[in-house]
Amino acid sequence: MITVVGVRFKKAGKIYYFDPDVYSLKKGDFVIVETARGLEFGEVVIGPREVDESSIVAPLKKVIRVANDEDKLKNLENKAKEKEAFEICLKKIGEHNLPMKLIDVEYTFDNNKIIFYFVADGRIDFRELVKDLAAIFRTRIELRQIGVRDESKMVGGLGPCGRPMCCSTFLGDFEPVSIKMAKEQNLSLNPTKISGVCGRLMCCLNFEQCTYENIRMKTPTVGSIVRTCDGEGEVVENNILKESVKVKIKTPDDETEIRSYSIYDVELVSGDYEHNTITEEEIEKEIQQVGEEEDIEMILDDENMQKDK
C-alpha cells in the first residue's frame, strides 16, 4: 500500500494521485505539483489515503510544496491572462478565416505553455495561426481539438432537468453510456428525450443503470407463469420501479382475478426475466417507429466511439 492525495486542476476535472511527501495535507489545500505539462497549481480533493500500488500509474510524482500566497496570486493572474488570450485568439481565427470554434484557453502555472481548446467539424490547418500566437505570446502554443462532450463540460449550462450539467459540476470522467440503457429504463428512444445539451446520450442514464439491471433480473416478463401464495398465474403487467407484477389468478370459485405481488414474493415457473428481453433487433425496430433515424444514428456512432476507446 502507498499513501497518496487526489489533486484536481479544474472544476469537475479528472483527479490525479500524487505522493504527499513530507506535507500534512487535507482536503481543500492548494498545492504545486509537477505534471507532464510542467508545474501546475491544483486543489487537494481527496485527503491522504492508502491505495494499492497496482492502481497507481508509475512513477508517482511528489507534491512539490503547499501553495503560498504568491502562488495563489500567480494563479489568479494566469486566469486573467487566459481571458485576454481568448480574445486575441478569437481575433486571429477570424483573420485566418478558420472554420473552428474556440472554447477555452489554459495557461500552465509556470507559463511555459498556453493551450487553446477548440471544436471543428474536421481537420484544420492551423499552422499559420500557431505562428501568429507564438509571436504574440512568446511561449509554446498548443491547439487541442476536443469533442462535443468536452465542449459542454468546459462551457457548462443547464441540462434538460433544469439543473447544472453533471459533467461541468462533478463528473471527473465521462463513463460509457449506451442506448440499451435508455431502453432498459423504459425511456422513449426519441433523441430529444434521451440526449443532453451536447447532443449525445445523457450521462445520468448511467447513474441508476445498476439498480435497473438488478431489478430486471428478478422481474418476470409479461406472459410468464409464476407461483404465488394464491397459486399459479400469468403475469399480465410488471412495474420495474415499484418492483411488482400483476398476475392473473384463478380463484377457488373458478373466477379470474388480477392481483399485485412483489417480485420477491413470486417464483418463475415458465417464461423469462426482463433482463433477457432487450435485443438489438428490438432497439432498431423502436428507432424506426420513432422515425428519427439520422439523430439516433449520430448517437450510435458516438456510442461506438466510446467502445473503441
N, C-alpha and C positions, 0 to 999 in steps of 0.2 A: 504494500500500500504506500501511496505517496500523498503528501499534503499539497493541495492546490487552492487557488482562488479563481472565481469566474469573473472575467472582465468584459465589459461591453463598451464599444466605442461610439455607437449610435443608439438613439432611442429605438427600442424593438429590434436592435441589430443582433447578429449572432454572438453567442457567448464563447469566449476563448479562455482556456485554462493557462494559468501562469504559476510559477513557484513563488510563494510569498517571501522566500529567503528569510532575512532576519526581522522583517517587519511584522508587527502585530496589526493585521488589517481586519476590518469589519465591513459589513455591507454599507454602502453609501460613501466609502472613502474614494478619493480620486488618486490615481497612480500614473506614473510614467513607465511605460514598458517598451521593449524592443520587439518589433514585428518585421515581417518580410519587407514592409514598405518603409521601415525606419522607425524612429521614435514616435510613439503615439500616446495621446492623453486619453485615459479611459476611466470608467467608474466600476468599482467592485460591486457586482450584483449578487454574487454568491460568496459568502464568507468562507474562511478556511474549512476545508473538509478533506477527508481521506478518500481517495478513489483508487481503483485497481490500475496498476501500471499499464495493463493491456489496453485500457480505454484512453490512454494519452498518446497524442501524436508526438513522437520524439523528433528533435530534442525539446524538452520542456524549458522554455526561457524563464528567466527570473525577473521579478519586479525590480526595476532599476532604483526607484525611490517613490516615496509618497509625495504627491503633488503639493508644492508650496504655493504661496500667494503669487509669486512671479509666474509659475507655470499656469495657474488659473487665469491670470491676466492675459498671458500669451494665447491661451486657448480662445478667450473671448475676442482677442484681436484677429485671430485666424477666422473666426466666424464672420466678423465684419468684412474681412478681405474676400471671403467667399462670395458675399453678395456683390461686391464690386466686380470680381472676376466673372460672375454670372452675366452681368450686364455687358461687359466687354466682349465676352464670347458670343453672346446673342447678336451683337452688332457685327462681329466678324463673320458669323454664319450667314447673316443677311448679305454682306458684301460679296461673299463667295457663292451666294445663291445655292446653298446646300440643302437638300431635302431631308433635314433632320430636326428633331425637337429636343432642345436642351432641357434636362430635367433637374440636375443638381450639380454642384461644384463642391469639391472637398480638398482642403489643404492638409498635407501631413503636418504633424506637430512641429517638426523641425524645418518645415518649408522647403524640403528637398524635392517635393513633387506636388503638382496640382492635378487632380483627377476630375475630368468633366464627364458626366454621365448623360447619355442621350438615347433616344429611341428613333428608329428609322425602319422603313419597310424592307430594305435590302442592304447590301453592302455600300458603303460610302467612301469615296476617295477624299479623305480629309488631310492629305499630306500638306497642302498649302496652308490650311487652317492651323495645323500644328506649328508650322514655321512661324506664322504671324504671332501666335500666342507665346511661343518660346522667346521671340524677340521682345515682346512686351513685358513678360513676367521674369525673364531671365532665370528660369529654372526648368526642371524636367516636366514635360507635359504628357499626360496620358488621357486619351479619349476612349471611353469604355461604353460599348453598346449594350443596353440592357433590354429585357423583355417587358411586356405589359404588366406582369405581376409585380416586378421590381419597381416599375414606374408608379403604380398605385401605392406601394409601400412607402416610397420616398415622398410622394406628393400628399398622401393622406386624404381624408374626406369622410363622408358618411356612407355606410353600407345600406342595402335595401331594408334592413331592420330599423334604420334611423339612428343607430349608434355609430361611434367612430370605428373605422375599419379595423378588424383584428390584426391584419398584417402590419399596420402602422402604429399599433398601440402596445401589443405584447408578443406577437408571434416572432420568434427569432429566426426560424427556418420555415420554408414552405414544405408542407407534408403532401405527398401524392394524394390526389382526390380523383375518384373515378365516377363515371356516370352511373355505374352499377349501384353506388352508394345512394344516389338520389332515388333510384328505382326501389331499393330495399327499404327506404324510408317513406315509401308510398307518396313520393312527390311527383308532380307532373313533369315530364321531360321537356316542357316548354322552356327554351333558353332564357326567356325573360324572367322565369320563376326561379331558376337554379344558378344564374350567373351573377357574379359580383360586379363591382364597378369596373374591374379590369376586363370584363367580358369573358372571363374563364369561370370554371366551376367554383362556387363559393367555398372558401376554406372551412367554414363552420360545418359543412357536411361531414367532416372528419371527426368532429367533437363527440357526437353521440353514436357513431357507427358501431363501436364495440358493443354498446348496450343493445342496439337493434339486432346485431348478429346473434348475441346470446339469447334474446327473446325468440327470434325466429327459429332457432334450433330446437325450441321446445313448443312451438305453436303448430298444431296440426293444420293442414291445408283444408280449404272448403271441399267437401265431398268425402273426406276421410271418415272412417268408422272409429269411434273411440269408446272406451269403457268408463262410465261414470258411476257415482254412488247410486244412481237411479237406474242403472242398466246401460246397455249399449245403445248408441245412437249415431246419427250422421251429423257432421259439422256443417252448418249452413252459413256461418259467418264467424270471422275472427277479428280481434282488435289487438294489434301489436302493442299500442301504448297502454291499454288497460290490462294487457296480459290475460285476456279472456277469450272464450269461444262460446258461441251459441250452438246448442246441439238439439237436433230433432229427436225427441224421445217418445216411445210408446208407453202410455200409462197402463196400469192394471185393467182399466176399463176399455182397453183397446182403442183409446183415443190418442191423437198426436199432439204433443206439446213441444214448444221451443223454450229451453231453459238455458240460463247463462252459467258458465262454470269458469273457475280459474284454470289456466293451462297447467297448473301444478296439481290439479285435482282430477285430471283425466289421463287415461292411458291409451296410447295409439294401438288399435287392433289391426287396421289395414289403412293404407294410404301413404302419406308422406308428410314431412315437415316443411315449413315455409322456406327455410334456407336453401332447399334443393330446387326451388321452383323457378328462379330467375335465370334465364338463358340469354345468350347474345341475340338469338333469333327473336325472343320476346321484346328485348330492348329496341331492336331495329324496327320491329312491327309498330311499336308505340311511337317511335320517331316519325315514321311515315304517316301515322294518324295525326300527329301534331302538325305536320306539313311545313316544318321549318328545317329541312334537311341541311341547308347551307350553314345555318348558325350552329346546329348540332355538330356538323362535320368539323367546324373550327374548334369546338370544344374537344371532340375526339382526337383531333390532331395534337392538341395541347396535352391530352392525356397520354398519347403515345410517346410524346417527347419526354414526359416525366418518367415513363417506364424505361426509356432508353438511358436516362441518367442513372 
